[in-house]
Structure formats: C-alpha cells, structure tokens
Amino acid sequence: MGRYVLRRSGQMLVTLVLVSILGFVIIQLPPGDYLTLLQAQMQDQRMTPEQIEAALATLQGAYGLDKPIYVQYWLWISNLLRGNLGYSLALGREVGTLLNERLALTVAISLVSIAFSLSLALPIGVLSAVKQYSWSDYLFTLLAFLGVAVPDMLLALVLMFVAVVFLGASSIGGLFSAEYITAPWSIAKVIDLAKHIWLPIIIVGLSSTAGTIRVVRARMLDTLGEPFIQTARMKGLDESRIITRHALRVVLNPVVSGLGMSLPGIISGETITALVIGLPTVGPLMLTALFAEDLYMAGSILVILTAGLVVGNFLADLGLAWLDPRIRLVD
C-alpha cells in the first residue's frame, strides 16, 4: 500500500506540472492580453500616448509581461510555489485575497452537496434495484431520467420561483442578505447563511444525484446475480445484511471513482448555475479572468481546479483500494 501511495503521489505532481505549463500557454494563445484591453480603456479616457506608454511600461516591468513566455511562466510558478498567487490586473487585488473570500464557501457548499447527493442516490438506487420493475422502480427511474435531462440552470430558476411564490422567501440568490455580505462573521451571519445555502446545495447536489442513481441501480442488479451473493443466501444470511454488508461494498466502487472526477466541477460551483443564483464561488471568478485575459488569476484558478481533480482522483483511488483489495494486488 505504501508503494501504491508513493507512486500515485508522483503521478499527481507530474500532472500538476504539465497542466500548469499547458494552461499557461493556452491562456496566452489568444491575440492580445490584459495590457491591450487596458490600453483601449486609457484611450477611451482621452489619456495622452505618453501617459499610456508610461503606465503600460510600469506594468510590464513589474510583472515581467515584456519578457519571453518561458520567463513569465518561471516567475509565475516560482511565486506560486511560495504561496504568492500573483496580482489580478483586471480587479486590482491580490489573487490570493480574491480566492480566500470564495474558496471556503465553495468547499463548504461542495462537501455538503456531495453528502446530500449520496444520501439520496445510494438508498434510492439500491431500493430501485431490489424492487426491480415495481412501481417505485419506475417512479425513481422516471425521476432519474428527468434529473439527467433537465439543465441545472433551469432547475435553479424553477427552485427560485418556488422559493419566492410558495415558500415566501424575501430574497433569493447569493449566500447572504444584503446587510450581511460585508459584515464580519457572527451568529446572525451564520443563521443568514443557513437560510440561503439550501438552494445551491439542492441544485449542485441534484446535478449528480440522477446519474449516480442510475449507476447504483445498474451495478446493484449485476452484483445481486453474482455467485458470492447466491452463496450468502444459501448460508441463510439475512437479505438486508447481504445487501448492506456484501453487495453495497461492490456497488460503491464506481460511485467512489465518480466522486473523484466530479470534484473539480463541484468546486467550481457549476459556473452557469452560480451565475444564475449569484453564488460567490470560484467558477464565476474564472470566467471573469478569462474574459479579461487576466493571466495570473486564470492560471492560478486553473492550477487549483487541476489540483482538486488529481487530489480527488487520488482520494478516490485510496478509497477503491480500501474497498477492493484486488486493486492493490493488481497495482
């Protein structure tokens, strides 16, 4: 197991380095950069050519934007390794400060959404397989297909409508009421967060619940026909124990593996959904950085999302190795 963890850790580091290089290059591929946009804004403000040239020269020298791309990359990655994520030219603030304001809330929403999704998908998928072709199976299958077909953006709009019309919500969207957005943390602010956070948790959680239900049902149906399940039944074991202690452990393999792949999307806050309901997550910030060609902010977020992907897969692999010892033996 130790060699397995060590080898997977080395693969993670190599993946992060390669993605950081490719991401840095790809972000710079479109013609122009933030300085081009800034120059156009200065021209609209009627600044003289001398003033524009002096301002751009200052920025170029400060951030190495006048140097070759490999020098820019080295400056950026070396600062990144020291914990300095760079400076957002578009928003005029440190990238680390911008992300600190969003990452904690984003991670909280992500973890609770995963727990919410699994708490629905696992029992519903198991019940649907055990009661195959019953009315409950048909109902859950219909709901699962609807969940896969309905876009998250539409689901967000429907739930916002329900919250206002039927639940009497006074404010929708975002995670805080207007008076608590900039207020320091307090018990009142936590209570206000609890009043708003249920909507994004349901939307983000349901986006993966429907697919997980189908995976659990299909895997459970296959597992219930395996010889070791028939042997357990012939030994007289209770059916509920067979399902929870034997079959479910096999069923969890694709579910755990899928969690590792879905982690970056959940961390990004499902960008379009986050824009619809006004969530202060990482996804909208990444979109803003790409539109503004804000190199440092876009590159830093890309590395963070990639780290979320490889760490998620790493944890999923460890979970699979714990659930199924055959994975450790093969590896």
Number of C-alpha atoms within 10 A of each C-alpha: 13 6 10 15 14 11 12 17 15 10 13 18 12 12 14 17 13 11 16 20 16 11 18 24 15 11 16 14 10 9 7 10 16 18 20 13 14 17 17 12 13 16 13 9 9 9 13 10 12 9 11 18 12 11 15 18 14 12 14 14 11 10 16 16 17 14 12 9 14 12 12 15 18 12 14 21 20 12 13 15 9 8 10 15 22 22 19 19 21 19 14 8 13 16 20 17 13 16 19 11 13 16 17 12 18 20 18 13 22 23 16 17 24 20 13 17 22 20 12 16 25 22 14 24 27 25 17 26 22 16 13 14 12 11 11 14 20 14 12 18 20 12 14 21 14 12 18 17 11 11 12 20 17 13 18 21 15 11 16 20 15 13 16 13 11 9 10 10 14 9 14 18 18 21 22 23 17 10 9 16 13 9 10 8 10 10 8 11 17 12 11 16 17 13 16 18 19 14 20 25 21 19 22 26 23 24 22 21 27 25 15 25 28 23 19 26 25 16 22 24 18 13 19 19 11 11 10 14 18 12 11 15 13 9 9 9 12 10 12 10 12 18 19 11 11 16 23 19 15 17 23 20 19 15 20 19 19 17 20 19 17 16 23 22 16 27 24 24 25 22 21 16 22 24 18 16 18 16 24 20 26 27 26 20 18 20 15 15 22 16 11 18 23 22 22 23 27 24 27 24 20 17 19 17 20 19 18 21 22 22 19 21 22 19 17 21 21 20 15 22 18 13 15 15 11 11 14 15 10 6 10
